[in-house]
Amino acid sequence: MASLQDVARRANVSIATVSRVLNKSGKVIPSTRETVEAALEKLNYRPSRVARRLRMKDGRTHLVGLIIPDIQNPFYAEIARGVEDAAFGNDYALLLCNSDENPEKERFYLNVMAAESVDGIILPPFEEMDSAVVATIRSGIPVVCVDRSLSRIKTDLVEVDNYRGAFDAVTHLLERGHKRIGLIEGRPHVSTNRERRRGYLDALKKGGAPLRAEYIRAGDFKQESGRTLAHELLALKRPPTALFVLNSLMTVGALSALHQLRLTVPRDIAVVGFDDLPWAEALNPALTAVRQPAYAVGRKAMELLLGRIVAPKRPAIAVRLMPELIVRKST
């Protein structure tokens, strides 16, 4: 790989002149600039991020990290798109990693991002007491949380009103005449899950529906757990007449279980998912779901991160966006 010295020798100029050309700073005679640029192209010179950081006046790499739990989840894919578009629009590149809801993978990628000298990180913490994320924040790296919050430290946060989304979804099922509503939730120690569960419980209470502990089953936000838990709920002596599933992948798993059991939606059982799927209208029947503004979450998170990079000591900002219940044919 060519070095600055190689370029300087080929162009017959000083290293300082090559640096001024790279950084578009200082006065360089046009003919000399052309000679240096020709040498850069001929040698296929690519500056390292560390060297570039040292040369840049603002001391930044213009590289940010994004860790998401599951790239197969359309919700997180939309967040990633929002972050990337906002980053690109501000001359930042994005380092994207997938944690698979695994705290060890999350910790590994946090260390990688620190080693790459990213200017900041966006992520949903694995859990509210996420020590790896807290340590990253305390090390001085700007962090913005999306979708999930931390309980041990205040940081910038962009989330959806999960309580309202769940409350509206369960209220809708109650208005459709359902009193036995099963809940398929994710990991209980995640703030997102806790708020959605609270909305479910409060809607049942307000609607005068009985709360039965056996109707609540906890999974891991992945498709297979949705399938397994739906089978468990429908094997009860008095199974629920409706299912409320707390993320898109578990909803797909639950629908697969209903298909295996040859149950008709909504005649035999109604279904509402939290997270609207891109193909929800193409399902038969079309899925009723809580739609989250995922793209807007991603863009706003990147905007907050840019502000945090510029003003690292400003107070933490929390932004809450509103979801929307999209009523289709599954209820």
Buried (B, 14 or more C-beta within 10 A) or exposed (E): EBBBEBBBBBBEBEEEBBBBBBEEEEEBEEEBBEBBBEBBEEBEBEBEBEEBBEBEEEEBBBBBBBBBBBBBBBBBBBBBBBBBBBBEEEEBEBBBBBBBBEBEBBBBBBEBBBEEBBBBBBBBBBBBEBEBBBEBBEEEBBBBBBBBBBEEBEBBBBBBBBBBBBBBBBBBBBEBEBBBBBBBBBBEEBBBBBBBBBBBBBBBEEBEBEEBEEBBBBBBBBBEBBBBBBBBBBEEEEBBBBBBBBBBBBBBBBBBBBEEEEBEBBEEBBBBBBBBBEEBEEBEBBBBBBBBBBBBBBBBBBBBBBBBBEEEEEEEBEBEBEBBBBEBBBB
